[in-house]
Amino acid sequence: MCYELETRCLYGDGKIFEQDRTGAISFPIYQTATFAHAGLGGSTGYDYSRLQNPTRQHLEEIVASLEGGRSAFAFSSGMAAITAVFELFSMGDRIIADSDLYGGSIRLFDHICSKNGLTVLRRDFLREDIEQDITPSTRAIFFETPTNPMMNIIDIRKYAEIAHRHGLLLIVDNTFLSPYFQNPIALGADIVVHSGTKFLAGHNDTLSGFVVTASEELSERMAFILKTVGSGLAPLDSWLTLRGIKTLPLRMERQQENATRLADWLREHPNVTKVYYPGFADSPGHEIIRAQARGFGSMITFEVDSAETARRLLGNVRMIHFAESLGGVETLITYPMTQTHADVPEEIRLKNGITDRILRLSVGVENIRDLIRDLDQALNRSELCLLQRTAE
């Protein structure tokens, strides 16, 4: 039976776990480090939880089903997942990456990958022709879409065609839209990565990361890497992520509905100079995201009129949390310059548009009126404080 996406969030492809005979509706947490065998050659299929664990395996099967991949691998965090993907490459290899990326990915490329002899070239995928940078040592193309934090939309089909014409892997970070709204493998990606901490788990209570592969060869290589480096997801965190995925469709729809209304409201506020949200009909990339995704998501980046306004807004929000991360049921506001992108070199950060006036919202499931009221009072208090300081 072929289930629809919402049903697959609960059951994956419907595979039955034969070892469990209890009828438990919630998949059990197999909190064990090792597994006993009946005798020589009598393995149950499980040996040691670093290699595989039933709870993690069940989670991986569901994520692979949601992304339409051959296999999925669950890691201890999103960065652990990306780090594992880059173990596919060898000293001297080159990877071309988009310039607007999560700061942790940039830190990995600049400090760890470079130490290991990999070259990661950063290019503006919207404005530069990356084919001129492809050499015999180029192995892959890497990007996010939408990008973090400037919400650029990258054409997955276009870069899949370029990658495969040159014999390269296409690696897409799908964290911002999740498999509910976007499936890069169906558009030509070879590998999809996620910070499962975000929308997949969805409750700001656990860390996880995923690598989803499109081919058997890549699946075998990633299985070896996970087994060897030992950064697989623990049973309890696997269970928490499983529990979160069950409500992924409900959360994504509500969060997107809130984000659409909040983006419209922000666009009209006098202290807000620009709003980056791909759901706007006049947003750059709007037609591309309509062609490759089923929704626009719930991430909003916006620019205010001054750094002072930004700082006071962050200090005045009451219900909305000033915190890093995204994708959970609670609305979070982030200051990329000092949080998610603090380690990015200033010249790169500014070139990407990440200034001291840029803020990022991960919109949650709260009542939209409460969200607007909180932002309104915070922005109005910011404006009042500025007026008072000017008068003094």
Sequence and secondary structure as in RCSB ss.txt:
>XXXX:A:sequence
MCYELETRCLYGDGKIFEQDRTGAISFPIYQTATFAHAGLGGSTGYDYSRLQNPTRQHLEEIVASLEGGRSAFAF
SSGMAAITAVFELFSMGDRIIADSDLYGGSIRLFDHICSKNGLTVLRRDFLREDIEQDITPSTRAIFFETPTNPM
MNIIDIRKYAEIAHRHGLLLIVDNTFLSPYFQNPIALGADIVVHSGTKFLAGHNDTLSGFVVTASEELSERMAFI
LKTVGSGLAPLDSWLTLRGIKTLPLRMERQQENATRLADWLREHPNVTKVYYPGFADSPGHEIIRAQARGFGSMI
TFEVDSAETARRLLGNVRMIHFAESLGGVETLITYPMTQTHADVPEEIRLKNGITDRILRLSVGVENIRDLIRDL
DQALNRSELCLLQRTAE
>XXXX:A:secstr
    HHHHHHHTT    TT  S  SS      SB   SSTT   S  BTTT  HHHHHHHHHHHHHHT SEEEEE
SSHHHHHHHHGGGS TT EEEEESS  HHHHHIIIIIITTTT EEEEE TTTS GGGG  TTEEEEEEESS TTT
     HHHHHHHHHHTT EEEEE TTTHHHHB GGGGT SEEEEETTTTTT SSS   EEEEESSHHHHHHHHHH
HHHH  B  HHHHHHHHHHHTTHHHHHHHHHHHHHHHHHHHHH TTEEEEE TTSTTSTTHHHHHHHBS   SEE
EEEES HHHHHHHHHH SSSEE S   SSS EEE TTTTTTTTS HHHHHHTT  TTEEEEE  SS HHHHHHHH
HHHHHHHHHHHHHHHH 
